[in-house]
Amino acid sequence: MKKCVLFLVSSCLVLMLKAQQKPHYTQYVMNQYILNPALSGIENYTDIKLSHRHQWVGLQDAPITTYFTIHTPIGKSDFRTSATSMRVPGENPRGKAYWEQYTAAEPHHGVGMQIINDRTGPLSRFAAYATYSYHLGISARTSLAAGFGAGITNNSLNTSKLDFIYVPVDPAVYNNGIINKIKPDFMAGLYLYSADYFVGLSAQQIIPSKIAFSDYQVKTTDGKFVPHLFATAGYRLLINDDLNLIPSLMVKYISPLPTQVDVNLKLQYQDVMWVGASYRNGEGFAGMMGINISNTLSLGYSYDYTTSKLNTVSKGTHELLIGFTLGNKYGDWCPKNVW
């Protein structure tokens, strides 16, 4: 039985390299910057996010992802007193009157940085990117942003977690402990946004590259990194002066896998708290909630329940998101352009 399990682990390693290579994010709706560099500098302040995701709790060596992002505007001249800086008890500063006064962004730049650490079984991936974007108002209430990111990824294989019983392998692989391969990486994106909707297109891992952890082609480690394409869209419905309902979706395409679709629904009370639900085809459901503790600190949590056979060995997926804002001059309690 042990030999069969080890053989399956080796086989799974091949599939992991040929299937999805970027981590899942259930709360990407709260930080679309992690998917699309065009969001760099979209708000009036420096936005910082910390996230930790433990996927399929209870399953040994299941994916664990931690990331840190920071982005800020440059030359953003449309700073003005926000309704959210004048909080009147019993009134919603983000009610109907606020959105009627919404205007497109003045031309400005944005810069940012992403640091991501992702570990699944014997494979680990550390990535760091610098991003840049340019924002431009194309109508009275609509803006368009374009951005790109460049960085490096360090892909590691912990050979102590492998046992090559049935597969001949170069001794350079299993005698080296942890083997690292560093490669350049690029991403790009477009983001169209207004008071009522957003539409985003982005590509990560733009340049395909082969990966092998020895100088020879070893079957259990031979594969390549392929582009990941994302399309996102959402619409804000003002139910009343206190409640906003935001349906959204994300379509993810990674060849040769089937197209994956996430459908989300978020209900926000004033600019203080929100609850949400998500469905991912072929994967399962998720529940989300969040609170803006102050105009500098926010918290979000999500729980995923898988409907695949993994639910027999998994206790679900937990994801925690902590947000900070720096230089929040006018005291916004929640983002104006990313909701």
C-alpha positions as a printed Julia matrix, in Angstrom:
339×3 Matrix{Float64}:
   0.0    0.0     0.0
   2.83   2.39    0.85
   4.42   1.85   -2.56
   1.12   2.56   -4.3
   0.67   5.79   -2.35
   4.17   6.95   -3.2
   3.61   6.17   -6.84
   0.38   8.19   -6.8
   2.21  11.13   -5.22
   4.77  11.06   -8.03
   1.99  10.91  -10.61
   0.16  13.81   -8.96
   3.33  15.87   -9.22
   3.2   15.57  -13.0
  -0.45  16.64  -13.04
   0.21  19.59  -10.74
   2.82  20.93  -13.12
   0.54  20.52  -16.12
  -2.67  21.8   -14.47
  -3.41  24.98  -12.56
  -0.23  26.49  -11.18
  -1.52  29.74   -9.66
  -3.34  29.54   -6.32
  -7.08  30.01   -5.78
  -8.37  33.12   -3.97
 -11.94  33.06   -2.69
 -11.78  36.69   -1.54
 -10.32  38.06   -4.76
 -13.44  40.29   -4.89
 -11.91  42.21   -1.97
  -8.49  42.47   -3.61
  -8.7   42.19   -7.38
  -5.2   43.64   -7.53
  -3.92  40.11   -6.79
  -5.32  39.07  -10.21
  -4.94  42.26  -12.23
  -2.02  44.74  -12.09
  -4.2   47.42  -13.71
  -5.69  48.1   -10.26
  -2.41  49.53   -8.99
  -3.14  52.91   -7.41
  -6.88  52.84   -8.08
  -7.83  54.48   -4.77
  -6.83  57.72   -3.02
  -4.58  55.97   -0.55
  -1.98  53.24   -0.17
  -3.74  49.89    0.0
  -2.13  46.99    1.89
  -3.5   43.45    2.05
  -2.31  40.37    3.94
  -3.93  37.01    3.23
  -3.51  33.44    4.43
  -5.37  30.54    2.81
  -5.36  26.94    4.02
  -7.01  24.77    1.4
  -8.58  21.36    2.11
  -7.84  21.33    5.83
  -7.21  17.79    7.07
  -5.53  16.63    3.86
  -1.79  16.16    4.27
   0.37  18.55    2.2
  -2.69  20.4     0.88
  -2.14  23.87   -0.66
  -1.27  26.72    1.7
  -1.0   30.23    0.25
   0.13  33.46    1.91
   0.45  36.8     0.18
   1.27  40.46    0.81
   0.24  43.22   -1.59
   0.72  46.97   -1.52
  -0.14  49.58   -4.15
  -0.5   53.35   -4.24
  -1.37  56.15   -6.69
   1.12  58.63   -8.13
  -0.05  62.03   -9.35
  -3.67  61.37   -8.43
  -5.12  64.89   -8.31
  -8.78  64.17   -7.65
  -8.37  64.08   -3.87
 -11.43  65.65   -2.38
 -13.45  65.45    0.8
 -15.35  62.18    0.78
 -18.82  61.6     2.12
 -17.37  58.83    4.25
 -15.24  61.31    6.19
 -18.41  62.9     7.59
 -20.1   60.09    9.49
 -23.52  61.02   10.86
 -25.12  58.43   13.18
 -28.0   56.64   11.46
 -27.04  57.8     7.97
 -25.11  56.0     5.27
 -22.28  58.12    3.83
 -22.32  55.85    0.78
 -26.02  56.23    0.03
 -27.72  57.26   -3.2
 -26.53  60.86   -3.09
 -22.9   59.78   -2.91
 -23.04  57.59   -6.01
 -24.93  60.25   -7.99
 -21.92  62.54   -7.48
 -19.38  59.93   -8.58
 -16.95  61.15  -11.26
 -14.28  59.4   -13.34
 -10.66  59.36  -12.22
  -8.27  62.1   -13.22
  -5.28  60.78  -15.23
  -2.74  59.3   -12.84
  -0.22  56.49  -12.37
  -0.14  53.62   -9.92
   2.63  51.39   -8.62
   2.6   48.35   -6.41
   4.22  45.15   -5.25
   3.02  41.57   -4.74
   4.75  38.87   -2.69
   3.22  35.38   -2.81
   4.26  32.13   -1.17
   2.41  28.99   -2.23
   3.12  25.45   -1.08
   1.51  22.19   -2.24
   3.05  18.88   -1.22
   6.68  18.72   -2.37
   6.32  21.85   -4.51
   6.78  25.41   -3.23
   6.62  28.64   -5.15
   7.77  32.07   -4.0
   7.02  35.0    -6.3
   7.66  38.73   -6.12
   6.4   41.31   -8.62
   6.54  45.05   -9.19
   3.5   46.51  -10.96
   2.63  49.71  -12.81
  -0.66  51.09  -14.14
  -2.1   54.18  -15.79
  -5.67  55.39  -15.12
  -7.66  57.63  -17.43
 -11.24  58.9   -17.38
 -12.91  58.06  -20.7
 -16.31  59.59  -19.87
 -17.88  61.6   -17.06
 -18.34  58.51  -14.86
 -16.16  55.8   -16.43
 -12.42  55.15  -16.18
 -10.02  52.76  -17.89
  -6.79  51.45  -16.4
  -4.01  49.44  -18.04
  -1.18  47.83  -16.14
   1.57  45.26  -16.16
   3.78  43.48  -13.68
   7.25  41.96  -13.83
   9.03  39.8   -11.31
  10.65  36.49  -10.51
   9.45  33.14   -9.25
  11.49  30.64   -7.29
  10.11  27.13   -7.78
  11.29  24.58   -5.23
  11.05  20.8    -5.11
  11.53  19.08   -1.75
  12.8   15.69   -2.85
  12.6   14.3     0.69
   8.82  14.11    0.15
   9.22  11.91   -2.94
  10.05   8.24   -3.3
  10.83   7.19   -6.87
  10.06   3.48   -6.66
   8.65   2.82  -10.11
  10.1    5.76  -12.04
  13.79   5.9   -13.07
  15.2    9.26  -12.1
  18.42  11.22  -12.35
  20.31  10.94   -9.02
  20.82  14.7    -9.26
  17.16  15.03   -8.32
  16.73  12.88   -5.24
  20.19  13.54   -3.76
  19.83  17.31   -3.57
  17.2   17.77   -0.85
  15.52  20.98   -1.96
  16.09  22.01   -5.58
  15.33  25.57   -6.71
  14.66  27.04  -10.13
  14.37  30.82  -10.56
  12.57  32.21  -13.58
  11.27  35.62  -14.73
   7.52  36.15  -14.81
   5.18  38.73  -16.34
   1.52  39.75  -16.08
  -0.71  42.39  -17.7
  -4.28  43.61  -17.42
  -7.06  46.08  -18.29
  -9.74  47.35  -15.91
 -12.84  49.36  -16.84
 -14.7   50.84  -13.87
 -17.44  53.29  -12.93
 -19.89  53.92  -10.08
 -22.1   51.02  -11.16
 -19.93  48.31  -12.75
 -16.47  46.96  -13.4
 -14.98  44.73  -16.11
 -11.46  43.34  -15.94
  -9.21  41.27  -18.2
  -5.82  40.01  -17.12
  -3.17  37.44  -17.93
  -0.63  35.93  -15.57
   2.39  33.81  -16.41
   2.26  35.36  -19.88
   5.39  33.72  -21.24
   5.19  29.88  -21.12
   8.33  28.28  -19.76
   9.47  24.73  -19.23
  10.42  23.56  -15.78
  12.65  20.62  -14.89
  14.54  20.08  -11.66
  17.62  18.5   -13.23
  19.67  18.96  -16.34
  17.83  16.06  -17.91
  14.15  15.56  -18.68
  12.81  13.67  -15.66
   9.24  12.41  -16.07
   8.13  13.13  -12.54
   9.26  16.76  -12.72
   8.85  17.56  -16.38
   6.22  20.15  -17.22
   5.77  23.77  -18.13
   4.15  26.88  -16.76
   1.3   28.08  -18.95
  -0.6   31.41  -19.14
  -3.57  31.93  -16.82
  -6.31  34.18  -18.25
  -8.9   35.93  -16.05
 -12.06  37.87  -16.88
 -13.99  39.58  -14.08
 -17.18  41.62  -14.06
 -19.57  43.0   -11.47
 -22.52  45.35  -11.05
 -23.62  47.39   -8.03
 -27.33  47.47   -7.21
 -28.48  50.07   -4.68
 -31.29  48.35   -2.77
 -31.84  51.32   -0.45
 -29.71  53.93    1.25
 -28.19  51.33    3.55
 -27.73  48.23    1.38
 -25.74  47.55   -1.79
 -26.05  44.19   -3.6
 -23.11  43.33   -5.84
 -23.31  40.28   -8.12
 -20.02  39.45   -9.87
 -18.24  36.65  -11.67
 -14.79  35.51  -12.66
 -13.98  33.31  -15.66
 -10.6   31.57  -15.55
  -9.03  29.85  -18.54
  -5.93  27.66  -18.3
  -5.15  25.38  -21.24
  -5.78  22.44  -21.36
  -8.13  22.54  -18.36
 -11.89  23.2   -18.61
 -12.91  26.83  -18.19
 -13.65  27.63  -14.55
 -16.37  30.09  -13.46
 -16.82  31.72  -10.05
 -20.2   33.36   -9.37
 -20.34  35.7    -6.38
 -22.98  37.68   -4.52
 -22.05  40.31   -1.94
 -24.41  42.3     0.29
 -22.91  45.36    1.93
 -24.46  47.29    4.83
 -23.49  50.97    4.64
 -19.68  51.07    4.5
 -19.26  49.0     7.66
 -19.84  45.29    7.03
 -20.71  42.75    4.32
 -21.63  39.12    3.76
 -21.31  37.1     0.59
 -21.57  33.73   -1.11
 -19.7   32.14   -4.0
 -20.06  29.12   -6.28
 -17.19  27.64   -8.3
 -18.21  25.15  -10.97
 -16.87  21.69  -10.31
 -15.44  22.75   -6.96
 -18.1   23.82   -4.46
 -19.51  26.72   -2.47
 -18.1   29.41   -0.19
 -19.43  31.79    2.42
 -17.74  35.13    3.12
 -18.02  37.97    5.58
 -16.1   41.12    6.4
 -16.04  44.21    8.56
 -14.41  47.61    8.26
 -13.23  48.18   11.83
 -12.04  51.71   11.06
 -10.88  53.78    8.11
  -7.46  52.12    8.4
  -8.29  48.47    9.19
 -10.58  45.83    7.69
 -11.0   42.07    8.12
 -12.44  39.41    5.82
 -12.98  35.68    6.24
 -14.23  32.95    3.91
 -14.95  29.24    4.21
 -15.06  26.94    1.17
 -16.96  23.67    1.09
 -15.94  21.36   -1.72
 -18.52  19.19   -3.46
 -15.9   16.94   -5.04
 -14.74  13.63   -3.57
 -12.18  15.58   -1.56
 -14.92  16.38    0.95
 -14.5   12.86    2.34
 -10.99  13.71    3.59
 -11.11  17.5     3.79
 -12.62  19.8     6.4
 -12.99  22.67    3.98
 -10.87  25.7     3.14
 -10.24  28.74    5.34
  -9.06  32.11    4.05
  -8.31  35.21    6.13
  -7.77  38.68    4.66
  -6.51  41.72    6.59
  -6.51  45.16    4.97
  -4.72  48.37    5.94
  -4.89  51.83    4.39
  -2.1   54.41    4.66
  -2.41  58.08    3.79
  -6.2   57.85    3.93
  -6.44  61.63    3.99
 -10.21  61.9     3.81
 -11.07  58.97    6.03
 -12.78  56.63    3.54
 -14.07  53.56    5.35
 -14.3   51.44    2.2
 -12.97  51.68   -1.38
 -14.63  53.98   -3.87
 -13.67  52.04   -7.01
 -13.27  48.43   -5.88
 -16.38  47.01   -4.24
